[in-house]
Amino acid sequence: MRYSMASTFAIEKESKLFLLTSTGSNIELPAVESKVTGSNSQTSFIEMDYVVTPEVLDLIKSSLISDVRFHTTDGFIEHTLKENKRGVLSSLALCVN
């Protein structure tokens, strides 16, 4: 996952990414690596790698993800996915064996 933002924060190893489902469940993914991959005068780009076990992959395949939340050193950032984009993660997960 790659994210950019103008404010200052860090995402530490083992910070969690939460995929929130339309039924109110949370799918947790721990970060295994976080690094700054670039920057310009106003923005830094952070790349994070998360562990996706086969069990978590099955949950993603069978869920409609409505929100994405990741934890930072400054709290957390949460984004609600647009209605027409909520099936994208499930569709991508179906491509993985």
Phi, psi and omega per residue, in radians:
M1 nan 2.392 3.103
R2 -2.126 2.371 -3.074
Y3 -2.431 2.486 3.064
S4 -2.277 2.550 -3.120
M5 -2.813 2.613 -3.079
A6 -1.403 -0.282 3.135
S7 -1.500 2.899 -3.082
T8 -1.719 2.193 3.039
F9 -2.849 2.979 3.064
A10 -2.296 2.723 3.026
I11 -2.045 2.027 -3.036
E12 -1.532 2.738 3.057
K13 -0.978 2.403 -3.124
E14 1.305 0.113 2.943
S15 -1.144 2.736 -3.035
K16 -1.862 2.523 2.939
L17 -1.848 2.256 3.122
F18 -1.937 2.239 2.975
L19 -1.776 2.018 -3.097
L20 -1.681 2.254 -3.069
T21 -1.615 2.879 3.140
S22 -1.176 -0.271 3.102
T23 -1.628 0.002 3.118
G24 1.652 0.033 3.102
S25 -1.415 2.753 3.071
N26 -2.019 2.348 3.008
I27 -1.926 2.092 -3.072
E28 -1.732 2.353 3.053
L29 -2.220 2.056 3.109
P30 -1.392 2.462 3.085
A31 -1.352 2.401 3.075
V32 -1.897 -0.280 3.108
E33 -2.755 2.536 3.081
S34 -2.501 2.278 3.122
K35 -2.608 2.622 3.045
V36 -1.412 2.178 -3.069
T37 -1.863 -0.057 3.109
G38 2.988 2.925 3.086
S39 -2.835 2.818 2.970
N40 -2.322 -2.887 -3.035
S41 -1.149 -0.355 -3.071
Q42 -2.104 -0.304 -2.977
T43 -2.418 2.477 2.952
S44 -1.943 2.595 3.141
F45 -1.918 2.217 -3.125
I46 -1.956 2.312 3.069
E47 -1.973 2.253 -3.119
M48 -2.115 2.489 3.032
D49 -1.985 2.346 -3.100
Y50 -2.152 2.625 3.084
V51 -1.436 2.241 3.050
V52 -2.159 1.804 3.131
T53 -1.347 2.864 3.076
P54 -1.004 -0.617 3.129
E55 -1.164 -0.743 3.121
V56 -1.167 -0.685 3.105
L57 -1.049 -0.716 3.090
D58 -1.105 -0.677 3.094
L59 -1.108 -0.749 3.140
I60 -1.124 -0.713 3.140
K61 -1.051 -0.616 -3.030
S62 -1.749 0.157 -3.076
S63 -2.094 2.696 3.000
L64 -1.787 1.894 -3.076
I65 -1.399 2.153 -3.096
S66 -1.823 -0.512 -3.111
D67 -2.474 2.694 3.063
V68 -2.187 2.261 -3.133
R69 -2.299 2.232 3.004
F70 -2.216 2.518 -3.049
H71 -1.574 2.453 3.139
T72 -2.246 3.121 3.082
T73 -1.223 -0.197 -3.108
D74 -1.959 0.423 -3.116
G75 1.961 -2.254 3.073
F76 -2.523 2.781 3.099
I77 -2.078 2.267 -3.128
E78 -2.237 2.394 3.099
H79 -2.238 2.341 3.033
T80 -1.562 2.273 3.130
L81 -1.354 2.534 3.080
K82 -1.097 2.567 -3.108
E83 -0.868 -0.773 -3.059
N84 -1.366 -0.040 3.133
K85 -1.931 -0.012 -3.014
R86 -1.199 -0.360 3.129
G87 -1.603 -0.040 -3.042
V88 -1.095 -0.832 -3.129
L89 -1.093 -0.699 3.109
S90 -1.103 -0.732 3.129
S91 -1.124 -0.720 3.094
L92 -1.134 -0.693 -3.132
A93 -1.114 -0.553 3.128
L94 -1.151 -0.347 3.137
C95 -1.389 -0.191 -3.096
V96 -1.731 2.324 3.104
N97 -1.462 nan nan
